[in-house]
Amino acid sequence: MHKIRLTRRARTASAVALLAPSLVLVAGPAPAYAAETTTRILRVPMDLSVVLPCANGGLGEVVNFDGTISEVYHVTVDETGGFHVHIVETQSSVHGVGATTGDRYVSTRVNLFVYNQGSGGLPITSTQQLVFGIVGPGPGNDATLRITNHTTLNADGTVTVAFDTFTAECEPTAP
């Protein structure tokens, strides 16, 4: 199995996305007397570089992607002041170019993120599942990246579950 490495910019963007809900802990939940839900849809330009070892005949290369990420944010503050976030991200019109070969790539991505926080700031559960597919020219240039992470903090702040899984696979060359 080959590994796909994200560039520093991509890792930083991922870290910011994962840490954003923790800001609620600093601010604390707002007192609420009735449930309130907000849904927002955003379209965000994407600029991402990925080291793809499957590319360039197995020698690897940096592939620079750009396009648009569509994000749907659904945020609810419940009757007790609990805070709940559901985010779904998908890509559209995302294309990449190999920095060495000039080969053209297309990518797909689905990112599901769920965050729940109790009214007093705890307990907290946070889960993310991301699948990022890359399709390149000819055999042996396709890859799939999967990220899953989950954290649970119980009512006294003890971490009871925490894991991150990351897999990146080059699709086998067709015979």
Backbone as a printed PyTorch tensor [residue, N CA C, xyz], in Angstrom:
tensor([[[  0.8430,  -1.1620,   0.0000],
         [  0.0000,   0.0000,   0.0000],
         [  0.8950,   1.2340,   0.0000]],

        [[  0.6200,   2.1610,  -0.9080],
         [  1.3320,   3.4330,  -0.9500],
         [  0.6190,   4.4160,  -0.0360]],

        [[  1.3450,   5.3850,   0.4450],
         [  0.7410,   6.4090,   1.2750],
         [  0.6390,   7.6990,   0.4960]],

        [[ -0.4260,   8.4070,   0.7300],
         [ -0.6330,   9.7210,   0.1520],
         [ -0.3580,  10.7160,   1.2610]],

        [[  0.4790,  11.6900,   0.9920],
         [  0.7840,  12.6850,   2.0130],
         [  0.1160,  13.9940,   1.6430]],

        [[ -0.5410,  14.5880,   2.6130],
         [ -1.1270,  15.9010,   2.4000],
         [ -0.0560,  16.9430,   2.6460]],

        [[ -0.1310,  18.0310,   1.9310],
         [  0.8290,  19.1110,   2.1310],
         [  0.5490,  19.8000,   3.4630]],

        [[  1.4770,  20.6300,   3.8770],
         [  1.3440,  21.3520,   5.1420],
         [  0.0650,  22.1870,   5.1530]],

        [[ -0.2490,  22.8340,   4.0210],
         [ -1.4500,  23.6560,   3.9370],
         [ -2.6930,  22.8020,   4.1610]],

        [[ -2.7400,  21.6070,   3.5730],
         [ -3.8980,  20.7210,   3.7280],
         [ -4.0100,  20.2300,   5.1620]],

        [[ -2.8760,  19.8800,   5.7780],
         [ -2.9160,  19.4310,   7.1770],
         [ -3.3820,  20.5580,   8.0820]],

        [[ -2.9170,  21.7840,   7.8280],
         [ -3.3240,  22.9300,   8.6350],
         [ -4.8180,  23.1860,   8.4860]],

        [[ -5.3190,  23.1330,   7.2530],
         [ -6.7470,  23.3440,   7.0130],
         [ -7.5680,  22.2760,   7.7110]],

        [[ -7.1130,  21.0380,   7.6810],
         [ -7.8290,  19.9570,   8.3580],
         [ -7.8390,  20.1700,   9.8580]],

        [[ -6.7050,  20.5850,  10.4160],
         [ -6.6280,  20.8200,  11.8610],
         [ -7.5670,  21.9480,  12.2780]],

        [[ -7.6270,  23.0140,  11.4910],
         [ -8.5180,  24.1250,  11.8070],
         [ -9.9660,  23.6550,  11.7710]],

        [[-10.3130,  22.8680,  10.7570],
         [-11.6850,  22.3640,  10.6440],
         [-12.0490,  21.4830,  11.8290]],

        [[-11.0970,  20.6830,  12.2940],
         [-11.3720,  19.7900,  13.4150],
         [-11.4270,  20.5310,  14.7420]],

        [[-10.6560,  21.6100,  14.8810],
         [-10.6000,  22.3340,  16.1480],
         [-11.6790,  23.3980,  16.2900]],

        [[-12.2880,  23.8090,  15.2000],
         [-13.2790,  24.8770,  15.2540],
         [-14.3840,  24.6260,  16.2710]],

        [[-14.9560,  23.4100,  16.3380],
         [-16.0120,  23.2040,  17.3410],
         [-15.5240,  23.3410,  18.7770]],

        [[-14.2500,  23.1360,  19.0360],
         [-13.7540,  23.2470,  20.4070],
         [-13.8070,  24.6900,  20.8980]],

        [[-13.9270,  25.6520,  19.9920],
         [-14.0490,  27.0380,  20.4080],
         [-15.3130,  27.2520,  21.2170]],

        [[-16.3070,  26.4030,  20.9970],
         [-17.5400,  26.5010,  21.7620],
         [-17.2550,  26.2720,  23.2400]],

        [[-16.2690,  25.4270,  23.5480],
         [-15.9130,  25.1780,  24.9430],
         [-15.4040,  26.4500,  25.6150]],

        [[-14.6560,  27.2410,  24.8720],
         [-14.1080,  28.4650,  25.4280],
         [-15.2170,  29.4740,  25.6770]],

        [[-16.1040,  29.6160,  24.7000],
         [-17.1800,  30.5820,  24.8180],
         [-18.2830,  30.0710,  25.7440]],

        [[-18.4360,  28.7520,  25.8170],
         [-19.5080,  28.1650,  26.6070],
         [-20.8140,  28.2530,  25.8590]],

        [[-21.7490,  27.3950,  26.2160],
         [-23.0230,  27.4140,  25.5250],
         [-23.8550,  28.6190,  25.9390]],

        [[-24.6280,  29.1230,  25.0200],
         [-25.5240,  30.2210,  25.3270],
         [-26.7630,  29.6650,  26.0260]],

        [[-27.2720,  30.3870,  27.0210],
         [-28.4940,  29.8980,  27.6580],
         [-29.6020,  29.8400,  26.6190]],

        [[-30.4010,  28.7910,  26.6670],
         [-31.4630,  28.6410,  25.6850],
         [-32.7370,  28.2220,  26.3840]],

        [[-33.8350,  28.7850,  25.9360],
         [-35.1290,  28.4380,  26.4940],
         [-35.9700,  27.6790,  25.4880]],

        [[-35.6310,  27.7890,  24.2290],
         [-36.3310,  27.0460,  23.1790],
         [-35.2850,  26.5920,  22.1740]],

        [[-35.5370,  25.4530,  21.5600],
         [-34.5820,  24.9450,  20.5680],
         [-34.4810,  25.9320,  19.4060]],

        [[-33.2540,  26.0730,  18.9090],
         [-33.0240,  26.9730,  17.7800],
         [-32.0920,  26.2760,  16.8010]],

        [[-32.4910,  26.2410,  15.5400],
         [-31.7050,  25.5610,  14.5170],
         [-31.3940,  26.5250,  13.3810]],

        [[-30.1530,  26.4410,  12.9090],
         [-29.7190,  27.2510,  11.7830],
         [-29.0700,  26.3340,  10.7590]],

        [[-29.3780,  26.5480,   9.5030],
         [-28.7390,  25.8010,   8.4220],
         [-28.1430,  26.8090,   7.4430]],

        [[-26.9020,  26.5840,   7.0900],
         [-26.2050,  27.4510,   6.1330],
         [-25.5670,  26.5820,   5.0560]],

        [[-25.5780,  27.0780,   3.8500],
         [-24.9040,  26.4050,   2.7390],
         [-23.8390,  27.3530,   2.2150]],

        [[-22.6120,  26.8670,   2.1550],
         [-21.5030,  27.6790,   1.6660],
         [-20.8380,  26.9830,   0.4870]],

        [[-20.3070,  27.7650,  -0.3940],
         [-19.4670,  27.2430,  -1.4680],
         [-18.1100,  27.9230,  -1.3140]],

        [[-17.0900,  27.0950,  -1.1060],
         [-15.7680,  27.5930,  -0.7550],
         [-14.7700,  27.1570,  -1.8180]],

        [[-13.9530,  28.0800,  -2.3150],
         [-12.9090,  27.6690,  -3.2620],
         [-11.9310,  26.7140,  -2.5940]],

        [[-11.4710,  25.7350,  -3.3490],
         [-10.5200,  24.7550,  -2.8160],
         [ -9.2090,  24.8760,  -3.5730]],

        [[ -8.1230,  24.8570,  -2.8310],
         [ -6.7770,  24.8570,  -3.3940],
         [ -5.9790,  23.8870,  -2.5360]],

        [[ -5.6960,  22.6920,  -3.0560],
         [ -5.1030,  21.6280,  -2.2590],
         [ -4.0250,  20.9270,  -3.0650]],

        [[ -2.8810,  20.6740,  -2.4410],
         [ -1.8010,  19.9060,  -3.0660],
         [ -1.6420,  18.5910,  -2.3220]],

        [[ -1.5850,  17.4980,  -3.0660],
         [ -1.4750,  16.1610,  -2.4950],
         [ -0.2840,  15.4660,  -3.1410]],

        [[  0.5590,  14.8340,  -2.3130],
         [  1.6290,  13.9940,  -2.8510],
         [  1.0020,  12.6470,  -3.1590]],

        [[  0.9610,  12.2790,  -4.4340],
         [  0.3150,  11.0520,  -4.8800],
         [  1.3780,  10.0750,  -5.3730]],

        [[  1.7430,   9.0820,  -4.5570],
         [  2.8220,   8.1660,  -4.9230],
         [  2.4630,   7.2390,  -6.0760]],

        [[  1.1790,   7.0780,  -6.3710],
         [  0.7590,   6.2050,  -7.4710],
         [  1.0930,   6.8430,  -8.8240]],

        [[  1.1660,   8.1410,  -8.8600],
         [  1.3160,   8.8820, -10.1050],
         [  2.7140,   8.7210, -10.6950]],

        [[  2.8540,   9.1650, -11.9140],
         [  4.1460,   9.2150, -12.5890],
         [  4.8030,   7.8340, -12.6430]],

        [[  3.9940,   6.8390, -13.0110],
         [  4.5240,   5.4820, -13.1460],
         [  4.9980,   4.8850, -11.8290]],

        [[  4.4230,   5.3410, -10.7160],
         [  4.8200,   4.8290,  -9.3980],
         [  5.9400,   5.6230,  -8.7600]],

        [[  6.4920,   6.6280,  -9.4590],
         [  7.5370,   7.4740,  -8.8800],
         [  6.9590,   8.5540,  -7.9780]],

        [[  5.6620,   8.8230,  -8.1600],
         [  4.9840,   9.8250,  -7.3520],
         [  5.1700,  11.2260,  -7.8860]],

        [[  4.2530,  12.0970,  -7.5010],
         [  4.3520,  13.5170,  -7.8300],
         [  3.3360,  14.2930,  -7.0140]],

        [[  3.5420,  15.5920,  -6.9310],
         [  2.5880,  16.4800,  -6.2900],
         [  1.4910,  16.7770,  -7.3030]],

        [[  0.2480,  16.6380,  -6.8720],
         [ -0.8960,  16.9770,  -7.7170],
         [ -1.5940,  18.1660,  -7.0650]],

        [[ -1.7490,  19.2400,  -7.8340],
         [ -2.3670,  20.4730,  -7.3520],
         [ -3.8250,  20.5120,  -7.7990]],

        [[ -4.7460,  20.5290,  -6.8330],
         [ -6.1780,  20.5210,  -7.1110],
         [ -6.7840,  21.8860,  -6.8490]],

        [[ -7.7840,  22.2300,  -7.6490],
         [ -8.6160,  23.3840,  -7.3350],
         [-10.0310,  23.1140,  -7.8070]],

        [[-10.9540,  23.8360,  -7.2300],
         [-12.3720,  23.6550,  -7.5320],
         [-13.1880,  24.2730,  -6.4160]],

        [[-14.3320,  23.6840,  -6.1440],
         [-15.2430,  24.2250,  -5.1460],
         [-15.6860,  23.1360,  -4.1790]],

        [[-15.7200,  23.4780,  -2.8960],
         [-16.2820,  22.6030,  -1.8680],
         [-17.6240,  23.2020,  -1.4640]],

        [[-18.6640,  22.3850,  -1.4840],
         [-19.9860,  22.8010,  -0.9990],
         [-20.1260,  22.2770,   0.4220]],

        [[-20.4830,  23.1790,   1.3330],
         [-20.5980,  22.8230,   2.7400],
         [-22.0010,  23.1510,   3.2360]],

        [[-22.6170,  22.1910,   3.9040],
         [-23.9150,  22.4120,   4.5310],
         [-23.7090,  22.2870,   6.0350]],

        [[-23.9450,  23.3790,   6.7520],
         [-23.8240,  23.4210,   8.2050],
         [-25.2210,  23.4380,   8.8090]],

        [[-25.4650,  22.5160,   9.7040],
         [-26.7480,  22.4560,  10.3980],
         [-26.4060,  22.5160,  11.8830]],

        [[-26.7620,  23.6180,  12.5420],
         [-26.4040,  23.8550,  13.9340],
         [-27.6760,  24.0080,  14.7590]],

        [[-27.7220,  23.2870,  15.8750],
         [-28.8760,  23.3650,  16.7640],
         [-28.4040,  23.6140,  18.1880]],

        [[-29.0460,  24.5600,  18.8380],
         [-28.9150,  24.7170,  20.2830],
         [-30.2430,  24.2190,  20.8390]],

        [[-30.1760,  23.1600,  21.6510],
         [-31.4220,  22.5470,  22.1180],
         [-31.9910,  23.2740,  23.3380]],

        [[-33.1330,  22.7750,  23.8370],
         [-33.8580,  23.4160,  24.9400],
         [-33.0200,  23.5440,  26.2110]],

        [[-32.0480,  22.6550,  26.4020],
         [-31.2220,  22.6880,  27.6180],
         [-29.9170,  23.4460,  27.4200]],

        [[-29.6650,  23.9530,  26.2080],
         [-28.4250,  24.6590,  25.9190],
         [-27.3640,  23.7660,  25.3010]],

        [[-27.7210,  22.5240,  24.9950],
         [-26.7890,  21.6400,  24.2970],
         [-26.5410,  22.1500,  22.8860]],

        [[-25.3770,  21.8430,  22.3620],
         [-24.9330,  22.3810,  21.0730],
         [-24.6630,  21.2120,  20.1340]],

        [[-25.2520,  21.2280,  18.9320],
         [-25.1520,  20.1150,  17.9910],
         [-24.8350,  20.6550,  16.6000]],

        [[-23.7860,  20.0990,  15.9790],
         [-23.3630,  20.5390,  14.6560],
         [-23.2910,  19.3240,  13.7360]],

        [[-23.8630,  19.4600,  12.5510],
         [-23.7530,  18.4460,  11.5030],
         [-23.2550,  19.1740,  10.2610]],

        [[-22.1390,  18.7020,   9.7150],
         [-21.5660,  19.3220,   8.5240],
         [-21.4050,  18.2470,   7.4530]],

        [[-21.8430,  18.5640,   6.2490],
         [-21.6310,  17.6880,   5.0970],
         [-20.9110,  18.5190,   4.0450]],

        [[-19.7640,  18.0170,   3.6040],
         [-18.9920,  18.6920,   2.5550],
         [-18.8850,  17.7670,   1.3440]],

        [[-19.0750,  18.3430,   0.1790],
         [-18.8560,  17.6160,  -1.0710],
         [-18.0820,  18.5290,  -2.0120]],

        [[-17.4930,  17.9430,  -3.0090],
         [-16.7240,  18.7010,  -4.0070],
         [-17.4850,  18.7520,  -5.3160]],

        [[-17.2150,  19.8080,  -6.0700],
         [-17.7270,  19.8720,  -7.4320],
         [-16.6920,  20.5640,  -8.3020]],

        [[-16.5820,  20.0810,  -9.5040],
         [-15.6530,  20.6630, -10.4830],
         [-14.2320,  20.7610,  -9.9400]],

        [[-13.7670,  19.7130,  -9.2680],
         [-12.4160,  19.7180,  -8.7200],
         [-11.5020,  18.9310,  -9.6550]],

        [[-10.5020,  19.6200, -10.1410],
         [ -9.5470,  19.0260, -11.0700],
         [ -8.1420,  19.2940, -10.5750]],

        [[ -7.2270,  18.3890, -10.9170],
         [ -5.8430,  18.5490, -10.5080],
         [ -4.9000,  18.3400, -11.6690]],

        [[ -3.6940,  18.8730, -11.5140],
         [ -2.6460,  18.7300, -12.5200],
         [ -1.3740,  18.2720, -11.8080]],

        [[ -0.7580,  17.2110, -12.3380],
         [  0.4930,  16.7160, -11.7930],
         [  1.6100,  17.7080, -12.0400]],

        [[  2.3580,  18.0500, -10.9970],
         [  3.4200,  19.0520, -11.1150],
         [  4.5800,  18.5600, -11.9770]],

        [[  4.8080,  17.2490, -12.0210],
         [  5.9160,  16.6990, -12.8020],
         [  5.4910,  16.3270, -14.2090]],

        [[  4.3890,  15.5880, -14.3240],
         [  3.9730,  15.0430, -15.6230],
         [  2.9900,  15.9140, -16.3760]],

        [[  2.2810,  16.7830, -15.6530],
         [  1.2170,  17.5500, -16.2860],
         [ -0.0520,  16.7250, -16.4760]],

        [[ -0.0600,  15.4750, -15.9670],
         [ -1.2560,  14.6330, -16.0690],
         [ -2.4160,  15.3080, -15.3550]],

        [[ -3.6080,  15.0780, -15.8960],
         [ -4.8190,  15.6690, -15.3230],
         [ -5.5420,  14.6460, -14.4480]],

        [[ -6.0610,  15.1300, -13.3200],
         [ -6.7520,  14.2930, -12.3420],
         [ -8.1010,  14.9130, -11.9990]],

        [[ -9.0190,  14.0630, -11.5580],
         [-10.3140,  14.4920, -11.0570],
         [-10.4430,  13.9120,  -9.6570]],

        [[-11.0470,  14.6650,  -8.7510],
         [-11.2130,  14.1280,  -7.3980],
         [-12.6600,  14.2420,  -6.9480]],

        [[-13.0090,  13.3670,  -6.0320],
         [-14.2980,  13.4070,  -5.3570],
         [-14.0070,  13.4050,  -3.8670]],

        [[-14.8940,  13.9820,  -3.1140],
         [-14.6840,  14.0250,  -1.6640],
         [-16.0300,  14.1710,  -0.9750]],

        [[-16.2170,  13.3900,   0.0580],
         [-17.3620,  13.5350,   0.9440],
         [-16.8090,  13.5550,   2.3600]],

        [[-17.1920,  14.5600,   3.1210],
         [-16.7480,  14.7010,   4.5010],
         [-17.9930,  14.8780,   5.3670]],

        [[-18.1750,  13.9750,   6.3140],
         [-19.2900,  14.0560,   7.2530],
         [-18.7170,  14.3280,   8.6360]],

        [[-19.2410,  15.3370,   9.3130],
         [-18.7510,  15.7170,  10.6280],
         [-19.9390,  15.9290,  11.5530]],

        [[-19.9090,  15.3030,  12.7350],
         [-20.9770,  15.4410,  13.7210],
         [-20.3350,  15.7800,  15.0640]],

        [[-20.8520,  16.8250,  15.7110],
         [-20.3400,  17.2800,  16.9990],
         [-21.5330,  17.5230,  17.9220]],

        [[-21.4840,  16.9590,  19.1000],
         [-22.5450,  17.1580,  20.0900],
         [-21.9170,  17.5300,  21.4210]],

        [[-22.4650,  18.5810,  22.0440],
         [-21.9490,  19.0590,  23.3260],
         [-23.1230,  19.2630,  24.2700]],

        [[-22.9730,  18.7680,  25.4910],
         [-24.0170,  18.9430,  26.4980],
         [-24.1400,  20.3880,  26.9400]],

        [[-25.2080,  20.6990,  27.6480],
         [-25.5190,  22.0810,  28.0350],
         [-24.4730,  22.7230,  28.9330]],

        [[-23.7750,  21.9490,  29.7350],
         [-22.7490,  22.5170,  30.6050],
         [-21.3630,  22.4670,  29.9860]],

        [[-21.2780,  22.2020,  28.6980],
         [-19.9860,  22.0800,  28.0220],
         [-19.5600,  20.6250,  27.8830]],

        [[-20.1260,  19.7500,  28.6930],
         [-19.8310,  18.3120,  28.6410],
         [-21.1390,  17.5610,  28.7870]],

        [[-21.2400,  16.3460,  28.3580],
         [-20.2750,  15.5520,  27.5920],
         [-20.1610,  16.0570,  26.1530]],

        [[-19.1320,  15.5550,  25.4690],
         [-18.8910,  15.9180,  24.0700],
         [-18.6290,  14.6450,  23.2730]],

        [[-19.2060,  14.5820,  22.0900],
         [-18.8170,  13.5570,  21.1120],
         [-18.5460,  14.2690,  19.7990]],

        [[-17.5390,  13.7970,  19.1130],
         [-17.1430,  14.3770,  17.8350],
         [-16.7220,  13.2420,  16.9050]],

        [[-17.3200,  13.1820,  15.7190],
         [-17.0000,  12.1350,  14.7600],
         [-16.8520,  12.7480,  13.3740]],

        [[-15.8270,  12.3100,  12.6490],
         [-15.6230,  12.7540,  11.2710],
         [-15.3070,  11.5390,  10.4100]],

        [[-15.9190,  11.5010,   9.2300],
         [-15.6200,  10.4710,   8.2370],
         [-15.4090,  11.1810,   6.9080]],

        [[-14.2370,  10.9800,   6.3300],
         [-13.8920,  11.6300,   5.0730],
         [-13.4090,  10.5810,   4.0810]],

        [[-13.9170,  10.6450,   2.8570],
         [-13.4410,   9.7880,   1.7730],
         [-13.0850,  10.7130,   0.6150]],

        [[-11.8460,  10.5970,   0.1460],
         [-11.3020,  11.4530,  -0.8980],
         [-10.7930,  10.5330,  -1.9980]],

        [[-11.4160,  10.5830,  -3.1670],
         [-11.0070,   9.7350,  -4.2810],
         [-10.3090,  10.5490,  -5.3560]],

        [[ -9.2740,   9.9670,  -5.9440],
         [ -8.5230,  10.6350,  -7.0110],
         [ -8.4700,   9.6960,  -8.2000]],

        [[ -8.8560,  10.1940,  -9.3690],
         [ -8.8300,   9.4040, -10.5920],
         [ -7.8850,  10.0950, -11.5680]],

        [[ -6.8930,   9.3320, -12.0450],
         [ -5.9070,   9.8690, -12.9750],
         [ -5.9580,   9.1570, -14.3060]],

        [[ -5.1180,   9.5810, -15.2240],
         [ -5.1160,   8.9830, -16.5500],
         [ -4.4670,   7.5990, -16.5430]],

        [[ -5.0020,   6.7150, -17.3520],
         [ -4.3900,   5.3940, -17.4980],
         [ -4.4700,   4.5720, -16.2390]],

        [[ -3.9550,   3.3570, -16.2690],
         [ -3.9940,   2.4850, -15.0950],
         [ -2.9430,   2.8790, -14.0580]],

        [[ -3.2720,   2.6170, -12.7810],
         [ -2.2970,   2.7980, -11.7060],
         [ -2.2020,   4.1850, -11.1260]],

        [[ -3.0080,   5.1360, -11.5910],
         [ -2.9390,   6.5070, -11.0790],
         [ -4.0700,   6.8610, -10.1280]],

        [[ -4.9750,   5.9340,  -9.8490],
         [ -6.1290,   6.2210,  -9.0080],
         [ -5.8020,   5.9140,  -7.5490]],

        [[ -6.4250,   6.6810,  -6.6360],
         [ -6.1590,   6.4870,  -5.2130],
         [ -7.4030,   6.8210,  -4.3980]],

        [[ -7.4650,   6.2580,  -3.1970],
         [ -8.5430,   6.5500,  -2.2520],
         [ -7.9260,   6.8460,  -0.8950]],

        [[ -8.3450,   7.9520,  -0.3040],
         [ -7.8970,   8.3810,   1.0180],
         [ -9.0990,   8.3250,   1.9500]],

        [[ -8.9390,   7.7070,   3.1000],
         [-10.0310,   7.6140,   4.0750],
         [ -9.5150,   8.0790,   5.4410]],

        [[-10.2830,   8.9590,   6.0630],
         [ -9.9610,   9.4290,   7.4010],
         [-11.2100,   9.2650,   8.2700]],

        [[-11.0320,   8.6560,   9.4160],
         [-12.1190,   8.5430,  10.3900],
         [-11.5330,   8.9160,  11.7430]],

        [[-12.2300,   9.7810,  12.4710],
         [-11.7980,  10.0660,  13.8280],
         [-13.0120,  10.2470,  14.7190]],

        [[-12.8190,   9.9230,  15.9710],
         [-13.9000,  10.0490,  16.9430],
         [-13.2930,  10.3330,  18.3180]],

        [[-13.9750,  11.2060,  19.0590],
         [-13.5930,  11.4870,  20.4400],
         [-14.8620,  11.5890,  21.2720]],

        [[-14.8250,  10.9880,  22.4420],
         [-15.9150,  11.1220,  23.4110],
         [-15.3170,  11.5630,  24.7390]],

        [[-15.8480,  12.6460,  25.2930],
         [-15.5180,  13.0880,  26.6410],
         [-16.7830,  12.9210,  27.4700]],

        [[-16.6680,  12.2510,  28.6130],
         [-17.8610,  12.0550,  29.4250],
         [-18.1490,  13.3100,  30.2550]],

        [[-19.1540,  13.2500,  31.1010],
         [-19.6190,  14.4240,  31.8430],
         [-18.5820,  15.0130,  32.7850]],

        [[-17.5680,  14.2230,  33.2110],
         [-16.5250,  14.7910,  34.0790],
         [-15.2720,  15.1950,  33.2940]],

        [[-15.3470,  15.1450,  31.9650],
         [-14.2350,  15.5740,  31.1170],
         [-13.2350,  14.4900,  30.7950]],

        [[-13.4710,  13.2660,  31.2480],
         [-12.5660,  12.1520,  30.9560],
         [-12.7770,  11.6770,  29.5170]],

        [[-11.6730,  11.5330,  28.8050],
         [-11.7530,  10.9970,  27.4470],
         [-11.9940,   9.4940,  27.5580]],

        [[-13.1200,   9.0450,  27.0530],
         [-13.4580,   7.6240,  27.1370],
         [-13.2290,   6.9020,  25.8190]],

        [[-13.2670,   7.6480,  24.7140],
         [-12.9840,   7.0680,  23.3990],
         [-12.2160,   8.1160,  22.6010]],

        [[-11.1480,   7.6850,  21.9500],
         [-10.4230,   8.5890,  21.0600],
         [ -9.6640,   7.7390,  20.0580]],

        [[ -9.9420,   7.9560,  18.7780],
         [ -9.1710,   7.2590,  17.7560],
         [ -9.1790,   8.0480,  16.4610]],

        [[ -8.1220,   7.8530,  15.7070],
         [ -7.9770,   8.3980,  14.3610],
         [ -7.5110,   7.2560,  13.4800]],

        [[ -8.1360,   7.0800,  12.3530],
         [ -7.6310,   6.1230,  11.3770],
         [ -7.4220,   6.8540,  10.0730]],

        [[ -6.3630,   6.4960,   9.4020],
         [ -6.0110,   7.1120,   8.1290],
         [ -5.5160,   6.0090,   7.2180]],

        [[ -6.1550,   5.8530,   6.0730],
         [ -5.6620,   4.9210,   5.0810],
         [ -5.6100,   5.6200,   3.7380]],

        [[ -4.6110,   5.2990,   2.9970],
         [ -4.4670,   5.8390,   1.6470],
         [ -3.9650,   4.6990,   0.7650]],

        [[ -4.6960,   4.4310,  -0.2690],
         [ -4.3450,   3.3090,  -1.1250],
         [ -4.3380,   3.7100,  -2.5840]],

        [[ -3.3250,   3.2460,  -3.2820],
         [ -3.3280,   3.3630,  -4.7280],
         [ -4.1560,   2.1960,  -5.2630]],

        [[ -5.0070,   2.4800,  -6.2090],
         [ -5.7810,   1.4160,  -6.8120],
         [ -4.8540,   0.5990,  -7.7000]],

        [[ -5.0060,  -0.7150,  -7.6820],
         [ -4.0870,  -1.5510,  -8.4600],
         [ -4.2070,  -1.2870,  -9.9560]],

        [[ -3.0950,  -1.4930, -10.6190],
         [ -3.0610,  -1.3720, -12.0770],
         [ -3.8440,  -2.5290, -12.6720]],

        [[ -4.7410,  -2.2200, -13.5800],
         [ -5.5410,  -3.2760, -14.2240],
         [ -4.6320,  -4.1620, -15.0710]],

        [[ -4.9000,  -5.4940, -15.0750],
         [ -4.0430,  -6.3940, -15.8760],
         [ -4.2250,  -6.1780, -17.3570]]])
